[in-house]
Amino acid sequence: MISAIEKDIVYLLERGDKKAITLLYENYADSLYGVIQKIISDEDTAQDVLQETFVKIWRYAKKYDSSKAKLFTWLYRIAYNTAIDKVRSLKNKTTKEVQIETSSVYKITTNQLNDDVLDIQKHLSTLEEKYQIVINALFFEGMTQQEASEELDIPLGTIKSRLKIGLRELKKIYNP
């Protein structure tokens, strides 16, 4: 059974009323912070993730469908996914530090480069546009799959499928 406050919040969310975010924070911030802290132990980072969570909640407020999930379940998923994304982001930052002394990037001569790979943009243009858009976002614009999903307004599962199919098609070109 839905509580009166939950009904009020859903009503306000559907109308884009800013009072909804205040009510959400007052009623759910502590619980969502607890969810986030189970994933992220650093308090400052957890607070940042909580703030990001509420920004996402507001951004996607009109997409909430009470017939698909209870309000707290929807909020929980957003908080959980935001925390997981932050952990991955932090992990990627630490693993992507480049050691220039041991790197061979600057030692490659032009005759070592594969000419077939240099024309990736030309080959990419042979793919259907829906695959081009996803591959461009992920590889050339540096977006994560989640960011591409949000930016392109395409479900995350579709992003993953289009990436897989697009890469498979490129592989046929480069490795017939």
N, C-alpha and C positions, 0 to 999 in steps of 0.2 A: 504494500500500500504506500502511496506517495504522500509525503507530509505536506502540510500547507505551505511551509517555507520553500520546499522544493518546487511546488507548483508555481509559486510566485517567481522564483528564480527562472524557471523554464519560460514562463510567460514573458518576463523582461528580456531574456536572451533572444527569444524569437523576434522581439520588436527592436532589438539593438539598443535597449535602454541601458545606460551606463550604471544605473543603480544595481544591475545584476552582478557586475564585477565586485562591487562592495559587499553584497550579500554572499557571493561565492567565497570571497576572501574570509569574511567573518565566520562562515559556517564550515569551510572545507580546508582552509590553509594549513591548519595544524595536522590534519590527517594526510594531506598531500605532502607536506614537509616530512612526515614520518616515512612515507613511501620512498621519497627521494633519498633520505638519510640511510635507508637500507642498502642503497646502491652507491651513494657518494658519502664518504665519511667526513670530508673536509667541509666545515660549516659554511665558509664563505662561498665555496662552489655550490653547495646545496642551496644556499639562499639565492644565488644567481639562477640556478635551475628552477627554483620555485617561481621567480619573477618571469623567466622565459615561459614557464608553464602557463601562467596567467595571461601572458601576451598571446600565446597560442589559443588558449581557451576563448579569449575575446575574438581573435581572428576567425576562428571556426565556429563561433557561437550559432550562427544561422544554419550550420550543417548538423547540429545536434538533433537527433531523432529519438524521441522518448519511446517509440515503438520498438526500437532496436536495442536500446540499452538504458539502464537506470542512469540517472545523472551522475551519481558517484562513480559508477563503472566507467563512464565516458571520461570523467575527470581523472580517474586513476590511470587509465590508459595513456592519456596525454602526459601526465606527470612521469609515469614509468618510462615511456618512450623518449621523453626529453632527457631524462637522467641517463638512460642508456646511450643516447646520441652524444651526450656530453662526455661520458666515459670513453667512448670510441674516439671522439675528437681529441681528447687529452692524450690518449694512447698513441694516436697517429702523430701528434705533434712531437712526442718524445722519440718515436721510432724513425721519424723522417729527418732527424738531424744529419746533415751531410758532413762527412769527414773529408775535407778537401785534400789533405795530405795523402790519403789512401785511395782517393777517387781516380778512376781512369777516364773520366769524362773529358778532361782537358787534353788527354793524350791520344785521342782518336784522330787518325788522319782521314782525309776525305776519301781515300780509296778503300777505307774500311767500312764506310757507310753503305748500307744496302740501298741501291737506287729504287728498288720496288717500294720500300717503306717511305721514301721521301714524298711520294705522291699520294699520301693517304687522303688528303682532301679531295683529290680527283676521284679516287675510288669510293670515298664516302658518298659523293654526289650520285653514285649509281644506285644507292640504296633507296628504298621508299622513304619519303619525307619523315614519317613517324619514327623511323629508326635513326635517321640523321639527327633529328632534334634531340633525342635522348643521348646519343653518343657525343654530340657536340657539348651538351650540358655537362656530362660526366667527365669527359676527357679533356676538352679544350677550355671549358669554363671553370673546371675544378670543383663542381658541385658534388655533394654526397648524393646518394640515391634519394634520401629523405628530402634534401633541399630541392632536388630536381622535381620530385613529386609535388612539393608545395608550390614551387615557382611555376611549373608548367600546368599545374592543376590536373595532374594525371595520378591515378591511384598508384601506390608504391609497388604493388604486385605487377601492374602493367609496365612500370618503369623497368623492373627486373626482367620481365619477359621480352620487352623490346630490346633491351641491352643484349640479352642472350642471343636472340635471333639476329640482331644487327651484327654482332661479333661473328656469329656463325657464317653469315653471308660474306663478311670481309675475309674470313679465313678461306672461303672458297676461291676468292680472288687471288690471295697471296699464296695459298697452298693448294693448288688445284689437284 
